[in-house]
Amino acid sequence: MGSRTGTTTHIVWDWNGTLLHDIHAVIEATNAAFGEVGMEPITLDRYREVYCVPVPRFYERLTGRMPSPEEFAVLDEVFHRHYFARVDTVGLTEGAAELLAARAPAGGTQSLCSLAPHQHLLPLVRRHGIEEHFLRVDGSRLRVNGSGKAEQMAAHLVAMAASGVDAARTVVIGDALDDALAARHVGAHAVLYTGGSHSRASLASAGVPVVDTLAEAVATAEEIAGRAPAGS
């Protein structure tokens, strides 16, 4: 790639299942939570087949009915209790730290937008020593967040506009269909990574590039944004 793309491409990273390789902790926490509420355990393959956002629809796919707001609040609390008991044992995805560190010297910018609770996200990002690589880090500030990322992504890019970030030259890298939908919502591009919450077949339905490594994701993002005209 030429230097032009390196100086104009902005990457918005997803956290869970993308930069943070936590899918096995997610499955363990999900099954621990299911055990508490009387639901059957789930395999990784089955999880990747049915997981979706908004999260209440995930439970509907599993049980055949939509949980009430009260039921979802309980499920959300129990899951996060088990998840945060495990998250300290989870590492970054292979090559993630090196990729993040390499982009700034090359002229690229990046930020982080996640549905993870903001008060938990920031300490984790700092613990892994990567906060300095992001212009901005945004997690969810809702008490219970079962919704998708579109509105959060819109607010994130509005805040990023002061740093000269152009949605047309922005690529969202994530592991979920919801990341592609959020990118489309704000006029950005998306690249989806297979190491997280969705199967490759599920990700392919979004109609955006699907890759197996974060290095491929960054290279594809630079190529896509380099072809895009400036301005949204």
Secondary structure, DSSP 8 states (H G I E B T S, - for coil): --HHHHHH-EEEE-TBTTTB--HHHHHHHHHHHHHHHT-----HHHHHHH--SSHHHHHHHHHSS---HHHHHHHHHHHHHHHHTTGGG--B-TTHHHHHHHHTTTT-EEEEEEEEEHHHHHHHHHHTT-GGG-S-EEEE-SSS--S-SHHHHHHHHHHHGGGT--GGGEEEEESSHHHHHHHHHHT-EEEEETTSSS-HHHHHTTSS-EESSHHHHHHHHHHHHHHS-S--
